[in-house]
Amino acid sequence: MGVNSFKELIVYRKSHDLAMEVFLMTKKFPREEMFSLTDQIRRSSRSVSTSIAESWAKRRYIKCFINKLTDSLGEEYETEDWLDYSRDCGYITQEKHHEMISGYDEVRKMLISMINNPQKWCN
């Protein structure tokens, strides 16, 4: 396998980087969104990578590993929906939306691959 830490996983690094991009992007959102859209998209984007980290700790048991990756996938989909709201409310451009969705599309595909092939990752 060759991977010793969740931090070495491309899917983790990509999702962490995207969450940081969401954080920086949402600093420009209107103040009235602070406790709604801003808070929600930050939470869900961070949960993608944190659930990957949790899944790594549970990889001794395939069902637990898959369960946490499935949680990560759910958070990824939620983040995409919040990105749609961000675009539709005029807080981000169509170009920024497309860039972010493309990044999350990569993460989603990697998560699905891991879910479908857990034996590659589990002890």
N, C-alpha and C positions, 0 to 999 in steps of 0.2 A: 504494500500500500504506500509506504513512504511518507505519510502525513502523520505528524506527531502531535499537532495542536489544531484546534478549530481555526486559529488565526492564520494557519497556512492554507486554508481552503479558499479557493478563488471566490466561491459563492459568498463566503463570509466577508472577505475583503471588499467585494463589489457592493454588497448590501450595506456594509458599514460606511463606505464612501458615499453611497447614495443618501443614506440617512444624514450624513454631515452636510451634503448639498441641500437637502430639504431644510435642515436647520438654518443654514445661511440664507436660503431663498425666503423662508418665512419671516425673517427679521424685517422684511419690507412690507409684510401684510398689514392691513389696517388694525389699529388698536382694538376696535370692537370685535375682531376675530380672535383675540388673544386666548379666550377661554372656550372657544369652539373650534373652528377649523384649524387654527394654528396649533393648538394643543393636541388635537386629534391626529393630524397628519404627522406631527413630530413623534407622538407616541407609537403610532402604527409603523412608521418607517424604522424606528429604533427596535421595535419588537421583531422585525424580520431577522436582523443579525443576532439579537439576544436569544431568540428561539433556536437558531442554528448552534450557538454556543451551548445551550442546554441540551440539545440533541446529541452533541458530541460527548457530553458527560454521561449520557444514557445509552451509548452505543453497544454496551454489553448485552442489552436486550433489544432485539430487532423491533418488537412492537412499540417499545418506548421511544426508540430512535425515530421510527416512522411517525409516531404521534406528535413529537415535538417538531419534526420537519413539516408536518401537516399544519401545525399551528403557525409556523413561519410562512407557509404558503398562504394561509388565510390572511395574515397581516400584510403580505405583499399585495394581495387583491384589494384589501381595504385601502392601502396607500394609493393604489392606482385610482380608486374611486375618489379619494380626497384630492388627488391631482386633477381629476376631471372637474371637481367643484372649483378648485383654484383657477383653472382656465376659464370656466364658465362665469365666474364672478369677476373676471378681468384682473386677477392678481398676478397671473403669469401669462406670458405670451404663448401663442400656439407653438412656436419653435421650442421654447423651454419645455412645454408640456410634452412635445414629441421626443425631445432629448431624454427627459426623465422616464417616460413610458418605455422607450427603447432600452434603457438601462434596467428597468424592472422586468422587462420581457426576458432579458438574459438571465436574471436572477431566477425568475419563475421556471424557466427551462432547466436550469441546473438543479433546482429543488425537486422538480418532478423526476428528473433522472435519478437523483439520490433516493427518492421515495420508491421508485420502481426497481432500484438495484441496491437495496440496503446491505446485502451480504458483502459488497465491495468495501463498505465502510465500517461494518460492525465486527467486534472481536469474535 
